[in-house]
Amino acid sequence: MTRKYFGTDGIRGRVGQEPITPEFVLKLGYCAGKVLSRADVAPPHRDRPAVLIGKDTRISGYMLESALESGLSAAGVDTLLVGPMPTPGVAFLTRALRLSAGVMISASHNAFEDNGIKFFSADGMKLPDAVESEIEALLDGPITLPASSAGLGKAERVNDAEGRYLEFCKGTFPKNLALRGTRLVVDCAHGANHRVGIRVFQELGAEVIAVASQPNGVNINEGVGATAPKALARAVVEHKADFGIAFDGDGDRLAMADRDGTVFDGDQLLYAMVKHRHAEGRLRGGVVGTLMTNFALERRFAEMGIAFQRAKVGDRYVLETLLERGWECGGENSGHLMCLDCHSTGDAIISALQVLAAVVGCGKSLKEYTRELTLLPQVLVNVRLKGRPTCSRPRSGKRWRRPKPSLRARAGCSCALRGPSPWCVSWSRARTAPTSRRWPTRSRRW
């Protein structure tokens, strides 16, 4: 079934343009409340269904939060408001408070003009496609209020939400380690991690130099954060820090830097986490990447005897594959990393703690710890499509053999749908940079 609004990461778009309007979000809240409050979707643990709402620091979050709360109330669902909270924090609190569902208002790494809505199930995981389709199916129907206003939902604020999540994150760091004597630069992207993302490292003993931690509603992700790591690299060198940590606006994407300003992407950080677990004998099963994971990582895991599986692009598909195989570690080169023994979803704070546990424990820099992994040249090109593609499966993995082995390359494409304006992502990788740049080329189909 083709979905009109939901993409790989909820519903997302430009604020003021459908679907990110107060009217649509109110209706979405009502329809989501009707579906998520059913006992077969989320078994009730309270007198009436309850949903938690979090948001990042975009100015439009206030408007959308009110609309969403109104829609849920019309459906007879109580709402618990936590204010600015990273996406993985919403997932954790939904599960910890035993609620029917959780909702995050965020457009992740996008600029402040965009916003979005993503849902979490009662177990803190992203909603299955089938449930999202059920919600969409109700959007064309009317809003029917309860016969009595006594059936409307109530709203309350969770005052200790940040403290609960902070302690949860700290609990994933080894108790026999501390960060005393470690100087960190933490780039919060003026986003949802602007408080908790600093406190967690301070309380573990690190000296923290915070940058991009003054959100004003319109500066989220503006030239900073995990998607603009050059700012982090400069700050690490300037402050003579041991490591740099950068989050994106909603706190589920991670980039890190070494003391010399070298930036490490998701593939390299995933390798550090897996290497550490493998050395300690606690790696469960294999590792999941995506179609765009650098081939060097797959090859290195093969040398280590670690199984590797590629999923479609999108952290929800990485999670699905991990659950299908009973594995724990996976991620994307964009910095969405998962350790299911720590959390039910990707969490930038927890991922950073796992990497720090690996390098601090042995006294090495990130460059030293990941020296066995040399990334191969790879090119990614985003192509805006005129409409949503009708194909259900991405083309990928086609190989071309050139006369010389050094010119062997692999190219393909996959679709990442993040709202009404999908992007097609073409990629190529090769053993030499000039070869990788020969693909992808523009296609007449686009």
Summary of the structure (lengths in Angstrom):
residues: 446
radius of gyration: 21.8
end to end distance: 23.2
largest distance: 76.6
contacts: 1631
relative contact order: 0.11
helix: 32%
strand: 22%
